[in-house]
Amino acid sequence: MPAILEAESTLTERYQTTVPESVRRALRLGKRDKIHFTIRPDGDVVLTRATKTTSDDP
């Protein structure tokens, strides 16, 4: 499956990064939203918006 959107980000000294605006818009991410990483056997990493659970709701 060809990539529809590509973006790049840099890790800081503390291993932090900013999710690029184009990715935030594509995933409809807002402040304090959670993201989910899936690492496939071939080494590809999939970043998705995490689903909210009842424990996330105060």
N, C-alpha and C positions, 0 to 999 in steps of 0.2 A: 504494500500500500504506500503510495507516494506521500511525502509530507505536504500538508496544505499550508502550514505555517512553521517557520523556523525563527528562533530567537536565541540570543546568546547573553549570558550573564557572567560576572566574575565573582569568585569567592573572596571575601575579605580575610584578613589575618585571623579572624575568629570563626572562619568557615561559614559566614553568613552571606546571603546574596539577596538581590532584589528581583522579584518576579517581574519580567518586562511587561510594560503596559499592554502590548498586543496580546500577551498570554493571559493577563488578568481580565481583559475584555472578553477574550474567547471563552474563558471558563466562568465568566460572570462572578469573579472574586471581589469581595469587599474587605474592608478592614476587619481583622480578627477572624476571618474565615480560615478554615483548615484545609490543607492540601494533602494529598495521598500519593506516595511514591510506590510504583510497582517495578521491580527489577526482574526482567525476563532472563531465561537461561542464556540467551545469546549476548547478554550485557546491555541490551536496550533498556532505558528507563522511561516509564510512562508516568506522567504527572497528571493527576485528575483532581477535581474538587472533591473533598471528603464529604460523605453523606452525614447529615446531622443525626445524632442519636438523642434519645431522651435525656441522657446525662449531660449533653451540651446545653440544654435549656435550663436556665436558672430557676 
